[in-house]
Amino acid sequence: MSNTSTPPRTGTAPPAFSPYQRFATALLALLQFAVILDFMVMSPLGAMIMPDLAISTHQFGQVVSAYAFSAGLSGLLTAGFADRFDRKKLLLVFYAGFLGGTLWCGLADSYTMLLCARIVTGLFGGVIGAMVLAIATDLFAPAQRGRVMGLIQTGFAASQVLGLPMALFLANRWQWHAPFLALAAFGLLGGLLMMWRLQPVDAHLSLPQEHSPWMHLFHTLAQPRHLRAFVTTGLLTVGGYMLMPFSSAFVVHNLGISLDRLPLVYLITGLSTLVVTPLVGRLSDSLGKLPVFFAGSATTVLMVQIYTRLDEVSLAGLVLINVLMFAGIFSRMIPWQALMSGLPPPVQRGAFSALNASTQQMAGGLASLVAGHLVHFGADGQLLQFPLVADVVAVSALISAGLVWWAQRDTGPAPRTAPAHGE
């Protein structure tokens, strides 16, 4: 396996996508849209959920982290078996469970019920992202992966352009339950398309397999470069999970932006992200993963520090800061996903992706809990100590930059840990 961070030679264009690859990319982006929106919608709805259910910031942090911890557990339980089935079938099973959990969230009318619903949603939804990345890696050559990761991440942008504004509109009109019910109904489209058009993703089944799923899990974990990748993913996750749960409350209570203007903030930020993510993917393939990642890290640290220390700002100023901050975040995540895809051999790809997703969710759950303890509401209703969150994000960004540089050297052929691990 070649070093995926090396840019193509001058004058050599990366290979174009086939028609089926274009369809698969669109479908995977649609699935990402549904899963990401389900998680992200908790942030803007937090300003409605907390007073409606009479819960504190600490309890809301528990609701957010419940999804993350259950998703992390699901990844651990799935990892040993993830390479023993057609990835399409595995994705269908977890996607159906995710839609059921989302429906339950829409029916929740108490803190306990919402907490349980988020646990169920996390158990199924947490593995979907791992399966999406594993399928994308199976279907696309290393020289195409920066672009496909960037295009798949447009699911995030679409969740802001279409999902969050519509979710806030529905919540303002019919209370916060409505977005979850609408997402469960819309999510059926992705499931039907997957059943109808996605071809089996089972080429890895023709390769030598280990008999024991537990030994398969152990050998995937035993690779030092895999462990370093999991740590890197955990650190990269800290930023989003610490900022997002309380961002709407910060914008509304500290910056004075009304709830009915929040959709505009998310709409413009999402539109910019629709442009940024494919561009970042192309730059990752042409310029190299590391330069793009380092530029994104510097931008993220700077903008998070500015954002959390805002006192008063115009709507236009807030939108500009949001756009730059999310551009930095995606300029880290997209090249890292493309670089990371070159680490595991095909027969360990599903297990690696599940373990990586588990690490991401566990780290995110911990980050949400920590953020819930760091911040609190003052007597005047403002969110206090938010800059402490930015300091934690900055430290994690610096450490992850060193680990990504190390991981770039690890993208050669993996050493064999067992005879069954043929590539």
Buried (B, 14 or more C-beta within 10 A) or exposed (E): BEBBBBBEEEEEEBEEBEEEBEBBBBBBBBBBBBBBBBBBBBBBBBBBBBEEBEBEBEBBBBBBBBBBBBBBBBBBBBBBBBBBBBBBEBBBEBBBBBBBBBBBBBEBEEBEBBBBBBBBBBBBBBBBBBBBBBBBBBBBEBBBBBBBBBBBBBBBBBBBBBBBBBBBBBBBEEEBBBBBBBBBEBBEEBBEBBEEEBEEBEEBBEBEBBEEBEBBBBBBBEBEBBBBBBBBBBBBBBBBBBBBBBBBBBBBBBBEBEBEBBBBBBBBBBBBBBEBBBBBBBBBBBBBBBBBBBBBBBBBBBBBBBBBEBEEBEBEEBBBBBBBBBBBBBBBBBBBBBBBBBBBBBBBBBBBBBBBBBBBBBBBBBBBBBBBEBBEBEEEEBBBEBBBBBEBBBEBBEEBBEBBEEBBEBBEEBEEBEEBBEE
